[in-house]
């Protein structure tokens, strides 16, 4: 099964979701991409995922254009519709799903307050994607 997870910058939410989905089942082919990819995966996303036991430090940001000629069972968007335009995958996908999360890269405050936001979003992603995995993929 092939899954593509999309957001705008491909630096936080989609990278964390990719890491979790891979950890749930190593038979899945999971990719993430963005419509406007950032230069690199956000260091705080790498840090909070490491705290959860998942290493995404070798991940790189990718453009959705890299995947337009591929077929996916699921394309999943993870942006916060209220604050940003959610990317749409124009390639081949049997199912399109939207699971909304706030962008932790927009968090403001002290270092600890920003990290707390990254952890909150990380935990929401783990919960929502595990439920998705259990309901749609595992069986």
Secondary structure, 3 states (H helix, E strand, C coil): CEEEEEECCCCCHHHHHHHHHHHHCCCCEEEEEECCCCCCCCHHHHHHHHHCCCCCCCCCCCEHHHHCCCEEEEEEECCCCCCCCCCCCCCEEEEEEECCCCCHHHCCCCHHHHHHHHHHHHHHHHHHHHHHHHHHHCC
